[in-house]
Amino acid sequence: MTAARQGLKVMTIDDDVAFRSFFLRACARTGWVPLAVEGPERGIPAMDSFAPHLLFLDLSFPDMDGLAVLSELAPRANDTAVVLISGCDPEVLRSAHRIGERLGIRMLTPIQKPVTGEHIREVLGRFEVDGCGITPATIEAALDEKVMVMHYQPKICLRSGQYRGVEALIRWPTQEGMISPGQFIPVVERDESLSLRLLRYVLAQAADDASAWKDAGVRCAVNMSALCFSDERLSDLLTEGLKGTTLGPGDFTLELTETAALKDPDRVERILTSLRIRGFSISLDDFGTGHSSLLHLQRMPFNEIKIDQQFVATLLRNSRSRQIVRLMVNLGQTLGATTVAEGIEAEEEVRELADMACDVGQGYHFARPMDAAALKDWRLRWDTMMDPRRVVGAE
């Protein structure tokens, strides 16, 4: 499908008249509808009237800081993806990119000036393949039609090798192939009602697939967006959604990131406590990559800590990573929380983590994410393979 048939629109906000002219020429014959605007004073109102799918934004303006522009754009961005373009230091450009993400804007890879026509056409082409047409409405339609499916990655006890449950990961298959979560989750993350609907959908699908993953004492972990905390009725809504299924809150772990836990901590603590009372387990995901203070950890009713895969990946070759992971495991023990290591890819990592007394692991070393039917087969093979001699430390 061409850009013209899709009605795709692209816009730039840049105070350089030569670049604006060049931008319009570069977009010619691509099928995109282009608009070049001089600066934020005109560009920000144009976001409302033109509603571009893609925006190339300069960071430097005479009368307005580029970060201030991002802040102004955030409530207007909606389904617009933003590409920062600047001649400033690359680290400054990357930092501005991260700030845009934290503002809830869908940020694409930034481009260092000078920008070439090939740069622009490459971004447009990639957007057509990867990102076009993914809007809240198309995601709602996919959920209505139950097009999205679940894949499951097993979680394993690092000392015994016993199966301990799964993490549920949503997938969107189409006739053209699988749409990556990296393409549609950022759209979901900007919409409160859609974030909650997706969470309830995942819980319902996991309940439907219970025969594949459920066993005595195991849980299914599900990722939860910070936007879900906008609804004070969250614990009621999730519990109600499981009625009529064979499962209850005690069969699920809700995972949220450190960053999510830091937003409005009083509200988050209140809702998490209500979820725990209902029976849900709460996991602090990507631990060590956010900005949690020990005070926040003490306040929040987590009973699981997930150690981010970037620490696990360097565990064997970096002594600092090894010490950091050891501290995380010790902290989990002190708080009475289960520790889960993500991204395990080697038996040596299993042994090192088990020696540290990390409880559970997941990663390609054990299994890649798979659909429910494949998970049933995998569990049969895993149970057959299990032997007491495999227990870490057994002689």
DRENMIZA-872496 format. One record per residue (C-alpha): residue number from 1; residue in three letters; x, y, z. Coordinates in nm, 4 decimals, decimal comma. Each point is the difference from the previous one (the first is absolute). Example, Ala and Ser with C-alpha at 12.3 -4.5 7.8 and 13.67 -1.06 7.14 Angstrom:
BEGIN
<atom 1 ALA <1,2300 -0,4500 0,7800>>
<atom 2 SER <0,1370 0,3440 -0,0660>>
***
This chain:
BEGIN
<atom 1 MET <0,0000 0,0000 0,0000>>
<atom 2 THR <0,1475 0,3367 -0,1009>>
<atom 3 ALA <0,0200 0,3069 0,2183>>
<atom 4 ALA <-0,2392 0,1834 -0,2309>>
<atom 5 ARG <-0,2644 -0,2705 0,0375>>
<atom 6 GLN <0,0463 0,0092 0,3739>>
<atom 7 GLY <-0,0288 0,3801 0,0096>>
<atom 8 LEU <0,3212 0,0314 0,2002>>
<atom 9 LYS <0,1090 0,3514 0,0966>>
<atom 10 VAL <0,3443 0,1177 0,1049>>
<atom 11 MET <0,0999 0,3340 0,1488>>
<atom 12 THR <0,3150 0,1793 0,1091>>
<atom 13 ILE <0,0457 0,2869 0,2443>>
<atom 14 ASP <0,3316 0,1711 -0,0762>>
<atom 15 ASP <0,1031 0,3654 -0,0074>>
<atom 16 ASP <0,2484 -0,0571 -0,2849>>
<atom 17 VAL <-0,1704 0,1053 -0,3254>>
<atom 18 ALA <0,2512 -0,1958 -0,2085>>
<atom 19 PHE <-0,0745 -0,3202 0,1913>>
<atom 20 ARG <-0,3753 0,0494 -0,0325>>
<atom 21 SER <0,0324 0,0339 -0,3772>>
<atom 22 PHE <0,2309 -0,3019 -0,0127>>
<atom 23 PHE <-0,2440 -0,2007 0,2144>>
<atom 24 LEU <-0,2889 0,0640 -0,2393>>
<atom 25 ARG <0,2140 -0,1058 -0,2974>>
<atom 26 ALA <0,1163 -0,3147 0,1813>>
<atom 27 CYS <-0,3614 -0,0989 0,0678>>
<atom 28 ALA <-0,1026 0,0521 -0,3619>>
<atom 29 ARG <-0,1084 -0,3138 -0,1837>>
<atom 30 THR <-0,0079 -0,2044 0,3222>>
<atom 31 GLY <-0,3790 0,0105 0,0152>>
<atom 32 TRP <0,0050 0,1805 0,3342>>
<atom 33 VAL <-0,1796 0,3326 0,0514>>
<atom 34 PRO <0,2718 0,2356 0,1365>>
<atom 35 LEU <-0,0176 0,3239 0,1977>>
<atom 36 ALA <0,2969 0,2153 0,1056>>
<atom 37 VAL <-0,0572 0,2556 0,2782>>
<atom 38 GLU <0,2393 0,2733 0,1097>>
<atom 39 GLY <-0,0021 -0,0301 0,3800>>
<atom 40 PRO <-0,1913 -0,1042 0,3128>>
<atom 41 GLU <-0,2334 0,3027 -0,0101>>
<atom 42 ARG <-0,1537 -0,1305 -0,3216>>
<atom 43 GLY <0,1019 -0,3614 0,0296>>
<atom 44 ILE <-0,1796 -0,0821 0,3227>>
<atom 45 PRO <-0,3423 0,1238 -0,1227>>
<atom 46 ALA <0,0661 -0,1788 -0,3317>>
<atom 47 MET <0,0257 -0,3285 0,1890>>
<atom 48 ASP <-0,3710 0,0339 0,0789>>
<atom 49 SER <-0,1138 0,0979 -0,3481>>
<atom 50 PHE <0,2351 -0,2140 -0,2141>>
<atom 51 ALA <0,0168 -0,3052 0,2340>>
<atom 52 PRO <0,3174 -0,1530 -0,1465>>
<atom 53 HIS <0,0844 -0,3654 0,0346>>
<atom 54 LEU <0,3699 0,0883 0,0169>>
<atom 55 LEU <0,1804 0,3130 0,1215>>
<atom 56 PHE <0,3634 0,0996 -0,0568>>
<atom 57 LEU <0,0800 0,2441 0,2802>>
<atom 58 ASP <0,3060 0,2217 0,0360>>
<atom 59 LEU <0,1195 0,0476 0,3568>>
<atom 60 SER <0,1378 0,3536 -0,0253>>
<atom 61 PHE <-0,2163 0,3091 -0,0465>>
<atom 62 PRO <0,0821 0,3660 0,0726>>
<atom 63 ASP <-0,2837 0,0601 0,2457>>
<atom 64 MET <-0,0882 -0,3450 0,1315>>
<atom 65 ASP <0,2020 -0,2896 0,1364>>
<atom 66 GLY <-0,0502 -0,3270 -0,1861>>
<atom 67 LEU <-0,1011 -0,1799 0,3190>>
<atom 68 ALA <-0,2701 0,2588 0,0589>>
<atom 69 VAL <-0,1267 -0,0758 -0,3500>>
<atom 70 LEU <-0,0201 -0,3694 0,0884>>
<atom 71 SER <-0,1968 0,0849 0,3134>>
<atom 72 GLU <-0,2427 0,2090 -0,2051>>
<atom 73 LEU <-0,0305 -0,2758 -0,2588>>
<atom 74 ALA <-0,0637 -0,2833 0,2468>>
<atom 75 PRO <-0,3757 0,0563 0,0456>>
<atom 76 ARG <-0,0367 0,0571 -0,3756>>
<atom 77 ALA <0,2165 -0,2861 -0,1262>>
<atom 78 ASN <-0,2727 -0,2657 0,0249>>
<atom 79 ASP <0,0890 -0,2409 -0,2829>>
<atom 80 THR <0,2920 0,2093 -0,1286>>
<atom 81 ALA <0,3482 -0,1532 0,0005>>
<atom 82 VAL <0,2846 0,2496 0,0541>>
<atom 83 VAL <0,3520 -0,0016 -0,1453>>
<atom 84 LEU <0,2372 0,2486 0,1625>>
<atom 85 ILE <0,2503 0,1647 -0,2355>>
<atom 86 SER <0,2829 0,2146 0,1327>>
<atom 87 GLY <0,3612 0,0973 -0,0387>>
<atom 88 CYS <0,0557 -0,0037 0,3755>>
<atom 89 ASP <0,2179 -0,2499 0,1852>>
<atom 90 PRO <-0,1176 -0,3603 -0,0625>>
<atom 91 GLU <-0,0401 -0,0683 0,3720>>
<atom 92 VAL <-0,2219 0,3079 0,0354>>
<atom 93 LEU <-0,2086 -0,1271 -0,2920>>
<atom 94 ARG <-0,0366 -0,3436 0,1601>>
<atom 95 SER <-0,0932 0,1600 0,3331>>
<atom 96 ALA <-0,2697 0,2110 -0,1672>>
<atom 97 HIS <-0,1280 -0,3178 -0,1674>>
<atom 98 ARG <-0,0354 -0,1685 0,3403>>
<atom 99 ILE <-0,1784 0,3052 0,1428>>
<atom 100 GLY <-0,2486 -0,0180 -0,2868>>
<atom 101 GLU <-0,0665 -0,3658 0,0804>>
<atom 102 ARG <-0,0623 0,0844 0,3651>>
<atom 103 LEU <-0,2502 0,2628 -0,1136>>
<atom 104 GLY <-0,1938 -0,2793 -0,1692>>
<atom 105 ILE <0,0947 0,0974 -0,3555>>
<atom 106 ARG <0,0720 -0,2723 -0,2534>>
<atom 107 MET <0,3660 0,0752 -0,0738>>
<atom 108 LEU <0,1820 -0,1456 -0,3012>>
<atom 109 THR <0,3784 -0,0145 -0,0397>>
<atom 110 PRO <0,1428 0,3573 -0,0003>>
<atom 111 ILE <0,2097 0,1303 -0,2897>>
<atom 112 GLN <0,3166 0,2052 0,0301>>
<atom 113 LYS <0,0195 0,2985 -0,2375>>
<atom 114 PRO <0,0796 0,0425 -0,2810>>
<atom 115 VAL <-0,3071 -0,1974 -0,1085>>
<atom 116 THR <0,0050 -0,1511 -0,3473>>
<atom 117 GLY <-0,2872 -0,0819 -0,2304>>
<atom 118 GLU <0,0881 -0,3656 0,0453>>
<atom 119 HIS <-0,0429 0,0408 0,3777>>
<atom 120 ILE <-0,3489 0,1413 -0,0452>>
<atom 121 ARG <-0,1140 -0,2547 -0,2594>>
<atom 122 GLU <0,1375 -0,2855 0,2119>>
<atom 123 VAL <-0,2041 0,1133 0,3012>>
<atom 124 LEU <-0,3123 0,0386 -0,2151>>
<atom 125 GLY <0,0473 -0,3428 -0,1561>>
<atom 126 ARG <0,0636 -0,1695 0,3328>>
<atom 127 PHE <-0,3060 0,1662 0,1498>>
<atom 128 GLU <-0,2160 -0,1294 -0,2871>>
<atom 129 VAL <0,1190 -0,3551 0,0652>>
<atom 130 ASP <0,0227 0,0012 0,3797>>
<atom 131 GLY <-0,2164 0,2693 0,1435>>
<atom 132 CYS <-0,2708 0,1249 -0,2306>>
<atom 133 GLY <-0,3619 -0,0681 0,0734>>
<atom 134 ILE <0,0628 -0,0911 0,3636>>
<atom 135 THR <-0,2383 0,2239 0,1884>>
<atom 136 PRO <-0,2170 -0,0454 0,3093>>
<atom 137 ALA <-0,2899 -0,0764 -0,2337>>
<atom 138 THR <0,1834 -0,2804 -0,1841>>
<atom 139 ILE <0,1146 -0,1490 0,3307>>
<atom 140 GLU <-0,3569 0,0164 0,1341>>
<atom 141 ALA <-0,1172 -0,1808 -0,3141>>
<atom 142 ALA <0,2637 -0,2709 0,0450>>
<atom 143 LEU <-0,1135 -0,0493 0,3591>>
<atom 144 ASP <-0,3671 -0,0081 -0,1043>>
<atom 145 GLU <0,0770 -0,2703 -0,2553>>
<atom 146 LYS <0,2332 -0,1857 0,2401>>
<atom 147 VAL <0,2764 0,0094 -0,2592>>
<atom 148 MET <0,2745 0,0445 0,2584>>
<atom 149 VAL <0,1323 -0,3191 0,1551>>
<atom 150 MET <0,2163 -0,0909 0,2958>>
<atom 151 HIS <0,3458 -0,1523 0,0033>>
<atom 152 TYR <0,1452 -0,1319 0,3229>>
<atom 153 GLN <0,3569 -0,0157 0,1297>>
<atom 154 PRO <0,0606 -0,2550 0,2765>>
<atom 155 LYS <0,1478 0,0961 0,3368>>
<atom 156 ILE <0,2245 -0,2538 0,1710>>
<atom 157 CYS <0,1232 -0,0521 0,3566>>
<atom 158 LEU <0,3746 0,0540 -0,0281>>
<atom 159 ARG <0,0967 -0,2561 0,2647>>
<atom 160 SER <-0,2413 -0,2830 -0,0691>>
<atom 161 GLY <-0,0759 0,0559 -0,3679>>
<atom 162 GLN <-0,3711 -0,0297 0,0728>>
<atom 163 TYR <-0,2544 0,1828 -0,2128>>
<atom 164 ARG <-0,1286 0,3061 0,1891>>
<atom 165 GLY <-0,2439 0,1610 -0,2439>>
<atom 166 VAL <0,0115 0,2297 -0,3018>>
<atom 167 GLU <0,0092 0,3583 -0,1138>>
<atom 168 ALA <-0,2788 0,0824 -0,2460>>
<atom 169 LEU <0,1126 0,2069 -0,3004>>
<atom 170 ILE <-0,2503 0,1363 -0,2493>>
<atom 171 ARG <0,0469 -0,0473 -0,3757>>
<atom 172 TRP <-0,1866 0,1465 -0,2986>>
<atom 173 PRO <0,0028 -0,2305 -0,3058>>
<atom 174 THR <-0,1119 0,1356 -0,3382>>
<atom 175 GLN <-0,0019 -0,1302 -0,3566>>
<atom 176 GLU <0,3199 0,1979 -0,0618>>
<atom 177 GLY <0,1717 -0,1470 0,3065>>
<atom 178 MET <0,0299 0,0696 0,3722>>
<atom 179 ILE <-0,0347 0,3601 0,1185>>
<atom 180 SER <0,2646 0,0531 0,2657>>
<atom 181 PRO <-0,1145 0,1100 0,3471>>
<atom 182 GLY <0,2540 0,2801 -0,0404>>
<atom 183 GLN <-0,2234 0,1402 -0,2734>>
<atom 184 PHE <-0,3374 -0,0027 0,1763>>
<atom 185 ILE <0,0746 0,0056 0,3747>>
<atom 186 PRO <0,1262 0,3646 -0,0163>>
<atom 187 VAL <-0,3413 0,0942 -0,1479>>
<atom 188 VAL <-0,1759 -0,1829 0,2825>>
<atom 189 GLU <0,2239 0,1687 0,2578>>
<atom 190 ARG <-0,1427 0,3402 -0,0943>>
<atom 191 ASP <-0,3643 -0,0963 0,0543>>
<atom 192 GLU <-0,1345 -0,0675 0,3505>>
<atom 193 SER <-0,3158 -0,1886 -0,0996>>
<atom 194 LEU <0,1845 -0,2055 -0,2626>>
<atom 195 SER <0,2746 -0,0936 0,2481>>
<atom 196 LEU <-0,2583 -0,1339 0,2435>>
<atom 197 ARG <-0,1892 -0,1797 -0,2736>>
<atom 198 LEU <0,3175 -0,1696 -0,1234>>
<atom 199 LEU <0,0847 -0,1155 0,3530>>
<atom 200 ARG <-0,3461 -0,1512 0,0446>>
<atom 201 TYR <0,0257 -0,1624 -0,3450>>
<atom 202 VAL <0,3336 -0,1615 0,0879>>
<atom 203 LEU <-0,1368 -0,1351 0,3288>>
<atom 204 ALA <-0,3028 -0,1453 -0,1795>>
<atom 205 GLN <0,2120 -0,1610 -0,2721>>
<atom 206 ALA <0,2387 -0,1463 0,2570>>
<atom 207 ALA <-0,2985 -0,1417 0,1877>>
<atom 208 ASP <-0,1214 -0,1613 -0,3252>>
<atom 209 ASP <0,3458 -0,1562 -0,0448>>
<atom 210 ALA <0,0206 -0,1206 0,3604>>
<atom 211 SER <0,0162 -0,3668 -0,0988>>
<atom 212 ALA <0,3357 0,0710 -0,1663>>
<atom 213 TRP <0,1769 0,1797 0,2853>>
<atom 214 LYS <-0,1923 -0,0590 0,3240>>
<atom 215 ASP <0,1332 -0,2311 0,2658>>
<atom 216 ALA <-0,0201 -0,0101 0,3775>>
<atom 217 GLY <0,1725 0,2984 0,1560>>
<atom 218 VAL <0,1004 0,1744 -0,3228>>
<atom 219 ARG <-0,1043 0,3384 -0,1306>>
<atom 220 CYS <-0,0220 0,1798 -0,3315>>
<atom 221 ALA <0,1786 0,3380 -0,0062>>
<atom 222 VAL <-0,1625 0,2832 -0,1955>>
<atom 223 ASN <0,1445 0,3429 -0,0784>>
<atom 224 MET <-0,2005 0,2971 0,1281>>
<atom 225 SER <0,0248 0,3585 -0,1256>>
<atom 226 ALA <0,0321 0,2931 0,2399>>
<atom 227 LEU <-0,3086 0,1484 -0,1691>>
<atom 228 CYS <-0,2134 -0,2746 0,1545>>
<atom 229 PHE <0,0399 0,1769 0,3351>>
<atom 230 SER <-0,2167 0,2841 -0,1295>>
<atom 231 ASP <-0,3037 -0,2102 0,0954>>
<atom 232 GLU <-0,0477 -0,0401 0,3756>>
<atom 233 ARG <-0,2252 -0,3000 -0,0713>>
<atom 234 LEU <0,2886 -0,1976 -0,1513>>
<atom 235 SER <-0,0067 -0,2876 0,2508>>
<atom 236 ASP <-0,3786 -0,0337 -0,0371>>
<atom 237 LEU <0,0169 0,0077 -0,3806>>
<atom 238 LEU <0,2737 -0,2625 -0,0246>>
<atom 239 THR <-0,1654 -0,2292 0,2536>>
<atom 240 GLU <-0,3375 0,0356 -0,1707>>
<atom 241 GLY <0,1607 -0,0819 -0,3355>>
<atom 242 LEU <0,1129 -0,3390 0,1291>>
<atom 243 LYS <-0,3464 -0,1043 0,1139>>
<atom 244 GLY <-0,1359 -0,2705 -0,2224>>
<atom 245 THR <0,3476 -0,1442 -0,0570>>
<atom 246 THR <0,1681 -0,2819 0,1876>>
<atom 247 LEU <0,2614 0,2392 0,1413>>
<atom 248 GLY <0,0153 0,2749 0,2588>>
<atom 249 PRO <0,2344 0,2811 0,1064>>
<atom 250 GLY <0,2220 -0,2495 0,1824>>
<atom 251 ASP <0,1029 -0,1488 -0,3333>>
<atom 252 PHE <0,1543 0,3214 -0,1320>>
<atom 253 THR <0,2958 0,2292 0,0579>>
<atom 254 LEU <-0,0319 0,3593 -0,1198>>
<atom 255 GLU <0,3306 0,1510 -0,1127>>
<atom 256 LEU <0,0652 0,3729 -0,0020>>
<atom 257 THR <0,3182 0,1983 -0,0502>>
<atom 258 GLU <0,1819 0,2126 0,2550>>
<atom 259 THR <-0,0963 0,3121 -0,1962>>
<atom 260 ALA <-0,3679 -0,0940 0,0252>>
<atom 261 ALA <0,0330 -0,0530 0,3737>>
<atom 262 LEU <0,1405 0,3507 0,0453>>
<atom 263 LYS <-0,2912 0,1802 -0,1650>>
<atom 264 ASP <-0,2411 0,1257 0,2672>>
<atom 265 PRO <0,1383 -0,2391 0,2634>>
<atom 266 ASP <-0,2915 0,0491 0,2409>>
<atom 267 ARG <-0,2530 -0,1096 -0,2620>>
<atom 268 VAL <0,2228 -0,2851 -0,1215>>
<atom 269 GLU <0,0518 -0,1284 0,3545>>
<atom 270 ARG <-0,3740 0,0110 0,0672>>
<atom 271 ILE <-0,0937 -0,1895 -0,3176>>
<atom 272 LEU <0,2826 -0,2542 0,0304>>
<atom 273 THR <-0,1034 -0,0744 0,3562>>
<atom 274 SER <-0,3561 -0,0593 -0,1169>>
<atom 275 LEU <0,1286 -0,2356 -0,2709>>
<atom 276 ARG <0,2065 -0,1929 0,2548>>
<atom 277 ILE <-0,3035 -0,0304 0,2281>>
<atom 278 ARG <-0,1923 -0,1514 -0,2922>>
<atom 279 GLY <0,2760 -0,2583 -0,0463>>
<atom 280 PHE <0,2080 0,1339 -0,2896>>
<atom 281 SER <0,3762 -0,0227 0,0325>>
<atom 282 ILE <0,1877 0,3221 -0,0870>>
<atom 283 SER <0,3388 0,0024 -0,1718>>
<atom 284 LEU <0,2401 0,2919 -0,0399>>
<atom 285 ASP <0,1178 -0,0420 -0,3593>>
<atom 286 ASP <0,3365 0,1050 -0,1492>>
<atom 287 PHE <0,1364 0,0593 0,3485>>
<atom 288 GLY <0,3168 0,2099 0,0060>>
<atom 289 THR <-0,0765 0,1963 -0,3170>>
<atom 290 GLY <-0,2328 0,2623 0,1503>>
<atom 291 HIS <0,0254 0,2466 0,2840>>
<atom 292 SER <-0,1535 -0,1747 0,2993>>
<atom 293 SER <0,1100 0,1110 0,3422>>
<atom 294 LEU <0,0102 -0,2448 0,2877>>
<atom 295 LEU <-0,2863 0,1963 0,1537>>
<atom 296 HIS <-0,2209 -0,0762 -0,3009>>
<atom 297 LEU <0,0987 -0,3658 0,0099>>
<atom 298 GLN <-0,0873 -0,0099 0,3669>>
<atom 299 ARG <-0,3398 0,1600 -0,0643>>
<atom 300 MET <-0,1157 -0,2030 -0,2972>>
<atom 301 PRO <-0,1479 -0,3463 0,0665>>
<atom 302 PHE <0,2157 -0,1924 -0,2492>>
<atom 303 ASN <0,0626 -0,3692 0,0566>>
<atom 304 GLU <0,2235 -0,0535 -0,3051>>
<atom 305 ILE <0,2985 0,1830 -0,1492>>
<atom 306 LYS <0,1089 -0,0591 -0,3607>>
<atom 307 ILE <0,3692 0,0571 -0,0732>>
<atom 308 ASP <0,0376 0,1640 -0,3384>>
<atom 309 GLN <0,1660 -0,2001 -0,2766>>
<atom 310 GLN <0,2697 0,2616 -0,0613>>
<atom 311 PHE <0,1534 -0,0939 0,3362>>
<atom 312 VAL <-0,0352 -0,3718 -0,0696>>
<atom 313 ALA <0,1601 0,0367 -0,3448>>
<atom 314 THR <0,3242 0,1336 0,1509>>
<atom 315 LEU <-0,0097 -0,2090 0,3158>>
<atom 316 LEU <0,2876 -0,2341 -0,0914>>
<atom 317 ARG <0,2420 0,2537 -0,1450>>
<atom 318 ASN <-0,0599 0,3110 0,2084>>
<atom 319 SER <0,0749 -0,0071 0,3723>>
<atom 320 ARG <-0,2066 0,3144 0,0610>>
<atom 321 SER <-0,3058 -0,1599 -0,1604>>
<atom 322 ARG <0,0560 -0,3094 0,2124>>
<atom 323 GLN <0,0137 0,2064 0,3195>>
<atom 324 ILE <-0,3085 0,2008 -0,0988>>
<atom 325 VAL <-0,2000 -0,3181 -0,0653>>
<atom 326 ARG <0,1163 -0,1426 0,3321>>
<atom 327 LEU <-0,1199 0,3167 0,1753>>
<atom 328 MET <-0,3384 -0,0248 -0,1741>>
<atom 329 VAL <-0,0421 -0,3616 0,1056>>
<atom 330 ASN <0,0964 0,0854 0,3585>>
<atom 331 LEU <-0,2436 0,2915 -0,0032>>
<atom 332 GLY <-0,2760 -0,2292 -0,1219>>
<atom 333 GLN <0,0721 -0,2435 0,2809>>
<atom 334 THR <-0,0012 0,2817 0,2555>>
<atom 335 LEU <-0,3385 0,1213 -0,1284>>
<atom 336 GLY <-0,1404 -0,3535 -0,0132>>
<atom 337 ALA <-0,0431 0,0225 -0,3774>>
<atom 338 THR <0,0617 -0,2680 -0,2624>>
<atom 339 THR <0,2816 0,0955 -0,2393>>
<atom 340 VAL <-0,0332 -0,0758 -0,3715>>
<atom 341 ALA <0,2889 0,0385 -0,2467>>
<atom 342 GLU <-0,0919 0,0822 -0,3607>>
<atom 343 GLY <0,1926 -0,0720 -0,3182>>
<atom 344 ILE <0,1910 -0,3134 0,1063>>
<atom 345 GLU <0,1785 -0,1489 -0,2993>>
<atom 346 ALA <0,2629 -0,2360 0,1453>>
<atom 347 GLU <0,0284 -0,2769 0,2594>>
<atom 348 GLU <0,2903 0,1899 0,1585>>
<atom 349 GLU <-0,2377 0,2888 0,0707>>
<atom 350 VAL <-0,2458 -0,2435 0,1599>>
<atom 351 ARG <0,2701 -0,1310 0,2336>>
<atom 352 GLU <0,1301 0,3458 0,0907>>
<atom 353 LEU <-0,3490 0,1296 0,0772>>
<atom 354 ALA <-0,0910 -0,3129 0,1954>>
<atom 355 ASP <0,3180 0,0371 0,2073>>
<atom 356 MET <-0,1164 0,3522 0,0838>>
<atom 357 ALA <-0,3347 -0,1517 0,1122>>
<atom 358 CYS <-0,2011 0,1648 -0,2792>>
<atom 359 ASP <-0,3310 -0,1867 -0,0031>>
<atom 360 VAL <-0,1337 -0,0132 -0,3555>>
<atom 361 GLY <0,1263 0,0583 -0,3531>>
<atom 362 GLN <-0,1302 0,0341 -0,3515>>
<atom 363 GLY <0,1687 0,0409 -0,3346>>
<atom 364 TYR <0,0983 -0,1712 -0,3235>>
<atom 365 HIS <0,2149 -0,2494 0,1906>>
<atom 366 PHE <-0,3219 -0,1604 0,1185>>
<atom 367 ALA <-0,2423 0,0919 -0,2785>>
<atom 368 ARG <-0,1060 0,2758 -0,2344>>
<atom 369 PRO <-0,3544 0,1388 0,0246>>
<atom 370 MET <-0,2458 -0,2408 -0,1672>>
<atom 371 ASP <-0,3713 -0,0436 -0,0569>>
<atom 372 ALA <-0,2190 -0,2078 0,2301>>
<atom 373 ALA <0,0190 -0,3187 -0,2089>>
<atom 374 ALA <0,3792 0,0149 -0,0186>>
<atom 375 LEU <0,0157 0,0679 0,3742>>
<atom 376 LYS <-0,1868 -0,3246 0,0727>>
<atom 377 ASP <0,2559 -0,1932 -0,2057>>
<atom 378 TRP <0,2904 0,1834 0,1609>>
<atom 379 ARG <-0,1252 -0,0811 0,3493>>
<atom 380 LEU <-0,0236 -0,3692 -0,0835>>
<atom 381 ARG <0,3574 0,0009 -0,1279>>
<atom 382 TRP <0,1230 0,2037 0,2974>>
<atom 383 ASP <-0,1649 -0,2285 0,2546>>
<atom 384 THR <0,1456 -0,3035 -0,1763>>
<atom 385 MET <0,3469 0,1534 -0,0031>>
<atom 386 MET <-0,0087 0,0974 0,3659>>
<atom 387 ASP <0,2235 -0,2137 0,2190>>
<atom 388 PRO <0,1129 0,0502 0,3624>>
<atom 389 ARG <0,3582 0,0066 -0,1245>>
<atom 390 ARG <-0,0777 0,3229 -0,1849>>
<atom 391 VAL <-0,0667 0,1855 0,3259>>
<atom 392 VAL <0,2636 0,2707 0,0362>>
<atom 393 GLY <0,2545 -0,1053 0,2588>>
<atom 394 ALA <-0,1130 -0,3639 0,0054>>
<atom 395 GLU <0,2737 -0,2616 -0,0121>>
***
